[in-house]
Amino acid sequence: MSDDAGRAWKDWHEHRVDTVSAPYGPLALTATHWLADYPDGRIPAVPGRWQETDGRVRLTATEADGLTLDGAPFAGTARLDPDHAPPAGARVAAGPLHLVVVRREGAVAVRVFDPDSPARRAFRGIEVTPYDPALVLPGRFRPYGEQRTVRVETADGQVRGLGLDGELVFDRAGTEHRLHVAADGESGALWAVFADVTSSLTSYRFRFLKPGPPHRDGRVTVDLNRAELPPCAFAEHFICPFPPPGNTLPFEVTAGERRLKAALAPPF
């Protein structure tokens, strides 16, 4: 292992820990409220009245609700689009709680991020496998030509569409493997959700791989050392997609993030 590669991986791991444990990181998510479940707009324990109108949200509040909008005390009515900024920059807050509007397949929800969440207080770190240069593999992106959508189960037990743009093809120990991947429309960065032989045994039930954008000729580096846990590993209120058909690797990926470190046992 070169010093530079090992140092870069260590920096990546430390950044991941800092990101997930931040005050409004994934560990802070305590609820996802789908507005279709609250036709009167009243969400238990969430101030204000939240109603969907033409794909947007109409928020109505009084001074007694104690909400802020864009950092200023809010009373009245506002129309909100889904948040595109990180939860730390959410437009609506109720004291330390950040209230984030999201939309998935036309359904709108309000998410609650609490920096004092039980998950964040219990966090002890991420179990991770030390860097192994043998798991940095050359690969190639083969686009489909047009995006395909497959229906997959998500972490909340629903079935939703997952857009896929091509295949990530790589060789390991003389055997070719493929993962169906999505490509970001702006940066071209690739993203895959995959399982392997260790899934649900010595690692979380599935993980993400984000190898970045491919070169113009399709070349891309597949670094299994940077396999990472999905958001739903940190909070059950995320709706992460499960791996699509074909994205279960037939070997052990003993690399990258594996699962959350267990909480310390209480003293006797």
C-alpha positions as CSV (number, residue, x, y, z in Angstrom):
1,M,0.0,0.0,0.0
2,S,1.4,3.4,-0.9
3,D,1.5,6.0,1.8
4,D,-0.6,8.4,-0.4
5,A,-3.3,5.8,-1.1
6,G,-3.5,4.8,2.6
7,R,-3.6,8.4,3.7
8,A,-6.4,9.2,1.2
9,W,-8.5,6.3,2.4
10,K,-8.0,7.3,6.0
11,D,-9.1,10.8,5.2
12,W,-12.1,9.4,3.4
13,H,-13.1,7.3,6.4
14,E,-12.6,10.1,8.9
15,H,-14.7,12.4,6.7
16,R,-17.5,9.8,6.5
17,V,-17.6,9.5,10.3
18,D,-17.7,13.3,10.7
19,T,-20.5,13.5,8.1
20,V,-22.8,10.9,9.5
21,S,-22.4,12.1,13.1
22,A,-22.8,15.8,12.3
23,P,-25.7,17.6,14.2
24,Y,-28.0,17.2,11.1
25,G,-26.4,14.1,9.5
26,P,-28.1,10.8,8.9
27,L,-28.1,9.8,12.6
28,A,-30.3,12.8,13.4
29,L,-33.3,11.7,11.3
30,T,-36.1,10.8,13.7
31,A,-39.1,10.7,11.4
32,T,-40.4,10.8,7.8
33,H,-44.1,11.9,7.7
34,W,-45.9,11.3,4.4
35,L,-48.5,14.0,3.9
36,A,-50.9,11.6,2.3
37,D,-51.2,10.0,5.8
38,Y,-52.4,13.4,7.3
39,P,-55.2,14.7,5.1
40,D,-55.9,17.5,7.6
41,G,-52.3,18.6,7.5
42,R,-51.7,18.1,11.2
43,I,-48.6,15.9,11.9
44,P,-48.3,14.7,15.5
45,A,-45.4,16.5,17.3
46,V,-44.6,18.7,14.3
47,P,-45.8,22.3,14.6
48,G,-47.8,24.0,11.9
49,R,-50.1,22.6,9.2
50,W,-48.6,20.9,6.2
51,Q,-50.6,20.3,3.1
52,E,-49.7,19.2,-0.4
53,T,-50.8,21.4,-3.2
54,D,-49.7,20.5,-6.8
55,G,-46.5,18.9,-5.7
56,R,-45.6,21.7,-3.3
57,V,-46.3,22.1,0.4
58,R,-48.4,24.8,1.9
59,L,-47.2,25.5,5.4
60,T,-49.5,27.4,7.7
61,A,-48.4,28.5,11.1
62,T,-49.1,30.8,14.0
63,E,-46.6,32.5,16.3
64,A,-47.5,29.9,18.9
65,D,-46.1,27.2,16.7
66,G,-42.6,28.7,17.2
67,L,-41.4,28.0,13.6
68,T,-38.7,29.9,11.7
69,L,-38.5,30.2,7.9
70,D,-35.1,31.1,6.4
71,G,-33.9,31.9,9.9
72,A,-36.7,34.4,10.8
73,P,-39.8,33.8,13.0
74,F,-42.6,32.7,10.8
75,A,-46.4,33.1,11.1
76,G,-48.7,33.0,8.1
77,T,-48.7,30.8,5.0
78,A,-45.8,29.9,2.8
79,R,-45.4,27.5,-0.2
80,L,-42.4,25.2,-0.1
81,D,-40.7,23.2,-2.7
82,P,-38.7,20.0,-1.8
83,D,-35.4,20.9,-0.1
84,H,-32.3,20.5,-2.2
85,A,-29.9,21.8,0.4
86,P,-28.5,19.4,3.1
87,P,-30.7,19.1,6.2
88,A,-28.4,21.5,8.1
89,G,-29.6,24.2,5.7
90,A,-33.3,23.4,5.9
91,R,-35.6,26.4,5.4
92,V,-37.9,25.5,8.2
93,A,-37.0,24.9,11.9
94,A,-38.7,24.4,15.2
95,G,-36.1,25.2,17.8
96,P,-33.2,22.8,17.3
97,L,-35.4,20.6,15.0
98,H,-34.9,21.0,11.2
99,L,-38.0,20.2,9.1
100,V,-37.1,19.0,5.6
101,V,-39.6,18.7,2.7
102,V,-38.9,15.7,0.4
103,R,-40.6,14.2,-2.7
104,R,-40.3,10.7,-3.9
105,E,-42.2,9.5,-7.0
106,G,-44.8,12.3,-6.6
107,A,-45.4,11.6,-2.8
108,V,-44.4,14.4,-0.5
109,A,-43.1,14.0,3.1
110,V,-41.7,16.1,6.0
111,R,-38.6,14.8,7.6
112,V,-37.6,15.7,11.2
113,F,-33.9,16.0,12.0
114,D,-33.0,16.2,15.7
115,P,-29.4,16.8,16.8
116,D,-30.3,15.2,20.1
117,S,-31.6,12.0,18.5
118,P,-31.1,8.7,20.4
119,A,-29.2,7.3,17.4
120,R,-26.7,10.2,17.4
121,R,-26.2,9.9,21.1
122,A,-25.6,6.1,20.9
123,F,-23.2,6.3,17.9
124,R,-19.8,4.6,18.6
125,G,-18.4,4.7,15.1
126,I,-18.4,2.7,11.9
127,E,-16.8,-0.8,11.7
128,V,-14.5,-0.6,8.8
129,T,-11.9,-3.0,7.2
130,P,-8.4,-1.6,6.8
131,Y,-7.4,-0.5,3.3
132,D,-6.3,-3.3,0.9
133,P,-4.7,-2.2,-2.4
134,A,-5.7,-5.5,-4.0
135,L,-9.3,-4.4,-3.9
136,V,-8.7,-1.4,-6.2
137,L,-9.8,-2.8,-9.5
138,P,-9.9,-1.4,-13.1
139,G,-13.4,-1.3,-14.5
140,R,-15.4,0.1,-17.4
141,F,-18.8,1.8,-17.6
142,R,-21.1,0.6,-20.3
143,P,-24.1,2.9,-20.7
144,Y,-27.5,1.5,-21.8
145,G,-28.1,4.4,-24.2
146,E,-31.3,5.4,-22.3
147,Q,-32.2,5.2,-18.7
148,R,-34.1,2.1,-17.4
149,T,-36.3,2.0,-14.4
150,V,-36.7,-1.2,-12.3
151,R,-39.0,-1.7,-9.4
152,V,-37.2,-2.6,-6.1
153,E,-38.2,-2.9,-2.5
154,T,-37.1,0.0,-0.3
155,A,-36.1,0.0,3.4
156,D,-39.6,1.1,4.5
157,G,-41.2,-2.0,2.9
158,Q,-42.5,-0.2,-0.2
159,V,-41.7,-0.8,-3.8
160,R,-40.4,2.1,-5.8
161,G,-38.6,2.8,-9.1
162,L,-34.9,2.9,-9.3
163,G,-33.3,4.6,-12.4
164,L,-30.3,2.8,-13.9
165,D,-28.0,4.1,-16.6
166,G,-25.6,1.3,-17.4
167,E,-23.3,-1.4,-16.2
168,L,-20.1,-1.2,-14.2
169,V,-18.0,-4.1,-15.4
170,F,-14.8,-5.2,-13.6
171,D,-12.6,-8.2,-13.2
172,R,-11.6,-9.9,-9.9
173,A,-9.4,-12.9,-9.8
174,G,-9.9,-13.6,-13.4
175,T,-13.7,-13.5,-13.3
176,E,-15.8,-10.7,-14.8
177,H,-18.5,-9.1,-12.6
178,R,-21.2,-6.5,-13.4
179,L,-23.2,-4.0,-11.3
180,H,-26.1,-2.0,-12.6
181,V,-25.4,1.6,-11.8
182,A,-27.0,5.0,-12.0
183,A,-25.2,8.1,-13.3
184,D,-25.7,11.6,-12.0
185,G,-27.1,13.8,-14.7
186,E,-24.8,16.7,-14.0
187,S,-21.5,15.3,-12.9
188,G,-21.7,11.8,-14.5
189,A,-20.7,10.2,-11.1
190,L,-21.7,6.6,-10.9
191,W,-23.6,5.0,-8.0
192,A,-24.5,1.4,-7.2
193,V,-26.4,-0.4,-4.5
194,F,-25.1,-3.9,-4.0
195,A,-25.0,-6.9,-1.7
196,D,-22.4,-9.6,-1.4
197,V,-21.7,-12.9,0.4
198,T,-21.1,-11.0,3.7
199,S,-24.4,-9.1,3.6
200,S,-26.5,-9.5,6.7
201,L,-23.8,-11.7,8.2
202,T,-20.6,-9.7,8.9
203,S,-21.7,-6.5,7.1
204,Y,-24.9,-4.6,6.7
205,R,-27.6,-6.1,4.4
206,F,-26.5,-4.0,1.5
207,R,-24.0,-1.2,0.7
208,F,-23.4,1.7,-1.7
209,L,-20.5,2.1,-4.1
210,K,-19.7,5.5,-5.6
211,P,-16.8,5.2,-8.0
212,G,-17.1,8.7,-9.4
213,P,-17.5,9.7,-13.1
214,P,-15.8,7.5,-15.7
215,H,-13.2,8.7,-18.2
216,R,-14.4,9.6,-21.7
217,D,-13.4,6.1,-22.9
218,G,-15.5,4.5,-20.1
219,R,-12.6,3.5,-17.8
220,V,-13.4,3.8,-14.1
221,T,-11.7,2.7,-10.9
222,V,-13.7,0.3,-8.8
223,D,-12.4,0.8,-5.2
224,L,-14.1,-1.7,-3.0
225,N,-12.3,-0.2,0.0
226,R,-14.8,2.7,-0.3
227,A,-17.9,0.6,0.0
228,E,-20.2,2.6,2.3
229,L,-23.2,2.1,4.5
230,P,-26.5,3.4,3.1
231,P,-28.3,6.2,5.1
232,C,-30.9,3.6,6.4
233,A,-28.0,1.9,8.3
234,F,-28.0,5.0,10.5
235,A,-31.7,5.8,10.8
236,E,-34.7,3.6,10.0
237,H,-36.7,6.5,8.5
238,F,-34.7,6.6,5.3
239,I,-36.1,4.8,2.3
240,C,-33.0,3.4,0.7
241,P,-33.5,1.1,-2.3
242,F,-32.4,-2.5,-2.0
243,P,-30.1,-3.9,-4.7
244,P,-31.7,-4.4,-8.1
245,P,-31.6,-7.9,-9.7
246,G,-28.1,-8.8,-10.6
247,N,-26.4,-6.6,-8.0
248,T,-25.5,-9.3,-5.5
249,L,-21.8,-10.1,-5.9
250,P,-20.9,-13.8,-5.6
251,F,-17.9,-13.2,-3.3
252,E,-17.1,-11.7,0.0
253,V,-16.5,-7.9,-0.1
254,T,-14.5,-7.8,3.1
255,A,-13.7,-4.1,2.6
256,G,-14.9,-0.6,3.4
257,E,-17.6,0.2,5.8
258,R,-19.2,-3.0,7.2
259,R,-21.7,-2.0,9.9
260,L,-22.1,0.3,12.9
261,K,-20.0,-0.4,15.9
262,A,-22.0,-1.9,18.7
263,A,-22.9,0.3,21.6
264,L,-20.8,-0.2,24.7
265,A,-22.4,-2.6,27.2
266,P,-23.5,-0.9,30.4
267,P,-21.3,-1.5,33.5
268,F,-22.4,-4.1,36.0
